[in-house]
Amino acid sequence: MHRLAVQRAFASRVGHIRTAAHLQSALLGSRLRIGTSVYVVATRGMGTKREKITPPTTIEEAEKKLYENETVSELIKLGPGINLQHHINTVASHSLNEDRIAHSILNDRIYYACIDGHGGAGVSIVLSDTLIPRVDEALQKLGPEKIKDDKEVKGAIQEAFHSLDCDIVLEPLMILQRGMQNLNRTPKEAKEIDMAFKLAMMGGCVVLAILDPHHNRLHIATTGNSRATMGTWNSESRLWDVSQLSEDQTSLNPKEAMRYAVSLLYPPAQCLISYRILFANRPLEMLEIPENALTPGLGPSRAFGDAMFKWPWDLLHGVSIIYPIPHKLIPEARTSLYLTARPEVSSREIVPKDALEQGMRRFVVLGTDELYRCFSNAEIVGLVGGSLQTERPKHDMTREAVEAKTQLAAHPEGTYFADPGYGGKFRFIFKDQNLATHLIRNSIAGSHFILLNYVLGLPKKLSRQYRGHTSVIVIDIQATSQYGKPLAEEPDTPSDLRSKFEAAAA
């Protein structure tokens, strides 16, 4: 297919890229913003030698493997009476960890991203390097007034996600087109083409938390089936309030099923009209689309990358003759809107204003889908909340006892709650000081040390069947000295914040 025809075919399916010239300028713009192309970023990380992991043979070795990637920051002063501390860990299922965790401070905003890669680590590498700078650039463009408006912030975040996904999907396409037209390509060029195709077949899901201390706003952006959950101490009930900050984006979510149905049957320009005609008088429960029906082999209904669901059908069909497509092609899918990287964004106060006088303890947990396959929201909040109490539980606890320490907070009408996880019947233990490690340990084996050693020692094929990569970020927000930790008098300066982040990463 002629290069210009390919560009036009794809441009008709991507919202803001309407012409071939616009496509080229978008790709050029991404290099100027990021510093290098997404292809270079991905292949640089993919080209590194895989770390050889020796399965642990003793309980001590299993404990060491559990701890090797954990980090915890110093106490960060967000403002008078508000402190923050983060706990991070990621435990791979096998030698190539497709997950990535990114955190940074840019323009006095604090960013945390939990990234769940699939099909390879290429897209998650790109996201860990480029997503936060891209989002921060979009927020900076809003200016001092619009940044106070949650709707403006939401639009800027969504556009940043979408534009980065276009770069991830389009740049390998350009390399493939250029290479396939060259019949006399060198081995190096052939390898570049092969790597571009592999990158195009990879994908990734993200849950991003943005803390803006100057405006006391917490923004959560989600693409895919990773999730954010918040626990807040309720001094009246003496329980932890459980708040789900994001919804899993799979076809089991009625809202996503409705979006699937509209996007599949109608071109983009008609989606809004079609929604009003078809679904105005129909309850969401009537929209039942089996999981993976439109994206076979892929669980989430939104994701970065996964070009096999986004490239034009005629191009994909031609490419599949030369390269094996990992998933079944769907000729009925006339638009790429059913699989999108455009996130859902929710916003709230970091700490309510009245809490500064009364005191408050709350935390936010960002986790990949593997964590939520093992736990319900209440179990996660109960486990973290129990560790934050002045007197941590000295004995292991049942799931029921952990959930009894929580209560469901008020949620907007129509909030989708996925089915609780399938976690094992083992009891929970309160051993680890790092809250992310605490959650990962209990998701794998609870208080069963021998089981932990066995699971972490499984070979790759068996391990992948039993559990996936697990990555967790716990953001502990303190607005009280109730638990024996001092209140901040003055906020940290930007240089102080960066030094604490760098120290934690080291």
Disulfide bonds with the S-S distance in Angstrom:
none
